[in-house]
């Protein structure tokens, strides 16, 4: 039995388009990917002289029977938009190509991914269909197994984005393809299509961390990682700050911690900072409160940036998990002369207590109204 050839429907504007606009991009994809896929070209029905009813009925039937839909939305098209919604309702992966940055939220809502070129779109189609073939089962913590369902994962990501105050529909379409790619590399049992629930959680965590390092995307995903952690803690029936945890005390007075930075580093406050007293205003209070948490060895200022996410909120911090030993990641949001966000790392003495210290930090800063909690979160 030969390898299955997937059917991919090529949706895109047809009405009020000239011949080259209709055919060129489709023909280029067929030439390039026709050996791997059966690419369905809806313009074939136009040349066969079909009636309007036959054309629409045939298009909807072709999308329903296809394995995936690639929609090249290089201009607005009512027919293409209806087709995208129709395909998504029938559980088909839909890759939307948006080369001219139309930014349609309606299309992004139904999309599995949004890309810039048809070639990139076909790569996403290939990755998605490959993941659907190879990712069959999720092994839960207690050993039970359940089917791996991409739509369920996408709904979870959307739920977490909304909990983080990211109500736009574009973020999930950015996150999901990266997660699937990571899971394909993390399959626990090659050939059997199994991944663990921990694999899934960590793949989302790493995808979000990667997006946070992109200066063009970081602002749009801020807070989602924290919401993702809280989402899974609540699913397990734990509190946001579960117990038991190693005891972490809050000292009556701040410890005199070293403030480290790169030699060339200048903070958002406009000068090199080597001690807490050099940090101005409420930001100093924030770091003093951090320094009251037992077990912290050092605060290291890293990069700085500009963002609008803290508009009108005053000084706030985000405290994030890190896979680096002895390190807790942080962000300080403060409108200052050289930017609005200062990234920092909190180094701890005992790595085995790092998670307990991180949770105690979150709890303490929340009590002091210095924690930037995602909108809709706890």
ABEGO torsion letter per residue (X at the ends): XBBBBBBBBBBEBABGBBAAAAAAAAAAAAAAAAAABBBBBAAAAAAAGBBAAAAAAAAAAAAAABABBBBBBABBBAAAAAAAAAAAAAGBBBBBBBAAGAGBAAAAAABABBBABAAAAAAAAAAAAAAAAABABBBBAAGBBBBBBAAAAAAAAAAAAAAAGBABAAAAAAAAAAAAAAAAAABABBGAGBBBAAAAAAAAAAAAAAAAABAAAAAAABGAAAAAAAAAAAAAGBBABBOBBBBBBBBABBBBBBBBBBAABBBAAGBBBABAAABBEAAAAAAAAAAABBGBABBBBBBBBBBAAABGAEBBBBBBBBABBGBBBBBBBBBBAAEABBBBBBBBABAAAAAAAAAAAAAAAAAAGABBBBBGBX
